[in-house]
Every structure is written in C-alpha cells, then in structure tokens.
Amino acid sequence: MSQSVERALGILPLLARGPAGLGEVAEELGVHKSTALRLLRTLGEHGFAYRQPDGRYRLGSRLFALAAEAVENLDVRAVAHPHLVDLGRLTGHTVHLALHQDDEVVYIDKVESRYPVRLYSRIGRPVPLTVAAVAKLLVADLPEGDREALAGRIEYPRYTARSTPGPEAFLRELALVREQGWAADLGGHEEAVNCVGAPVRGPDGRVVAALSVSAPTVVVDAEGLLELLPLVRRTADTISREYSGSAQRDPSPS
C-alpha cells in the first residue's frame, strides 16, 4: 500500500474517536506536522475530514454519506446465497436464510435438500416466531426492552409438546441463545423436524439475518443434526465477514 494512503487511512480511526488537533494527528502517525497537515488537507478536499473553527479536525460528512449509502445497498441475500448453496451441498439438508421485519421473521432464501422428503417452507413465508431457530436468533439480538415487549404481546401456539409455552420461557430461551451464539428447534414446531441455526452479523456486530439447517428425523436425528453446528456457524461467520467487508475472523468457537 502507498505510504501516503496508509497514513491517510490511519487518521480516520483517530478522528472517529473525536476531534483531534494537528499535533495529535502528527503524533498518532509518527510524522512531522507538515506531513500531517498535507494529509488532512487532502482528506478535507474530498470531504473525509473537516477543520472546525477551533482548529481541530473531525470526520467529514462525505464519509458518513458513503457509509450510509453502502449499508443501504448491501444485499445480505446476494452475499449469502453462494454460501447457502455450499452448506446445502455439504450437508444435504434444507438451508434457510431469514430476516426480522416488524413482529415477523420471514424466509428470504432457501436451498432445498437433496433427498425426496421436502420441508414445507417457502421464501416470503413467516416462520413460527416462538420456536424457529432463525426467529430466536433474530429476536434475541433485540434490545432488552424490545425483547420483553415482543414476548409480552405475541401468542404462543402449542405446535407440539416441545413448543415454547409462554413469555417467561421464551425470554429464558432468548437469553440462552444470546449467551451461546446459536439456536435450535428440536421438534418445537413439528415433532419430526429439527433445526439448528446461527446469526449473520453486520458491520456494527448486530444480527442482520439468520441461517439454519433443517432436516426430518427420518433422515437424521437431533443429535446428528447438532453435530453440523460447527459447520453452520462457520458458514454464518463467513457470510458475516463478507457482508461487513471485514477480513477478521469471528472468535466464535468451532
């Protein structure tokens, strides 16, 4: 990387922490003030830095505009789809990707299993909010007040004997999901279908989507499906990094 470009990029994290004077910038970069001033002027000309009346510099509006535009144009489904296909190929099971919209969680992508038994689900269809693995992952990431409010206003259908019975149990399940970083539905919606899922995170670390692998017990039992959890989590982590534009590895265990 060009030394000038590298130095200019090094200014941005400093300004993100708050306004900084010329001397602080020069010290942070380990350069003379004249070099720091030249870099700051260049950033300022392009709207990435702004000189305040007090002489200190802060991040410029152009940087915020670009960030907002990038987030708006991110399509998590487009990023995720090739990885969903790979996960389906490796496991042979049904793979879903879901988003949270208002009080609903809906599937936005699906890769069919490679065996004759197919799961009844389709893109655009809401999932059972209180039992589905993807729903638990998405709702668990909401702020505490929002989680509690949602838990108090939704219904709790008894799909099976393993379905979540009420708001207290739901909140306990969400707390567990937040702690462990993954979710499961082991016969909570359909007695003969199990599911494990993992979160897809955006640049700010928040959960933007959730993916899952589902299979009927005639194909694989719950224990066998849970053995795929490391692969499911690695896939979600890979999608998260690509979606966020980060090369860093997620620290979640494999």
SULVENFEN-V637748 format. One record per helix or strand. SS is the DSSP state (a for helix, b for strand). FROM is the first residue (numbers start at 0). TO is the last residue. Records with the same first field share a line. If there is no record, write none. Layout:
SS=FROM-TO ; FROM-TO
This chain:
a=2-15 ; 21-28 ; 32-44 ; 60-72 ; 75-90 ; 132-139 ; 143-152 ; 166-179 ; 221-225 ; 228-243
b=19-19 ; 48-50 ; 56-58 ; 93-100 ; 103-110 ; 125-125 ; 181-185 ; 192-200 ; 206-215
